Amino acid sequence: MNITTEQRQYWISVLAQAPTETLLQLSDSVVSDMPFDVIRAPEIGLTQVRARMGGKGDAFNMGDMTVTRCVVRSQGGSLGFSYVAGRNKPHALRAAQLDAMLQLSDFHQHLTDNVIEPLKQQAGESQQVKQQVTAATKVDFFTLVRGED
């Protein structure tokens, strides 16, 4: 199966950003029957966050954040990787398992339809709600012209 880098980046991003409980619920039935070799057990560490002034300026070290990472190998031989913001070992393990399975043609379409797309749709709906709440607090300022003083 030919998978592009962009496709893999897409689903890894969706898995990493998904709410943990939803991710586990959507994928329990598929992952529970699949054996995996744990290459790197979920572990918590720190990573340095870089930023740019104004989004375009000089880069600077903004600070550190916790990250949980994991690597597994499926029985099909594919390696699954995950990096999840925060301290969440079950999330990192499941994301790595799903990454490995999504690389296998036997599981790819089923997981895309039943895990990745519902997670992406939920994220989009959540983003819309946040935008609506933010828009409700918008204040428009205007100035009245009073003439010459």
HUKA-V903431 format. One line per field, one symbol per residue. ss: DSSP state (a for helix, b for strand, c for the rest). burial: I if it has 9 or more other ideal C-beta (glycine too) atoms within 8 Angstrom, else O. A space follows every 10 residues. Layout:
# HUKA-V903431
ss: ???
burial: ???
This chain:
# HUKA-V903431
ss: ccccaaaaaa aaaaaaacca aaaaaaaaaa accccbbbbb bbbbbbbbbb bbaaacccbb bbbbbbbbbb bbbbccccbb bbbbbcccaa aaaaaaaaaa aaccaaaaaa aaaaaaaaaa aaaaaaaaaa aaaaaacccc ccccccccc
burial: OOOOOOOIOO IIOIIIOIOI OIIIOIIOOI IOOIOIOIOO OIIOOOOOIO OIOOOOOOOO OOOOOIIIII IIIIOOOIOI IIIIOOOIII IIIIIIIIII IIIIOOIIOO IIOIIIIIII OIIOOOOOOO OOOOOOOOOO OOOOOOOOO
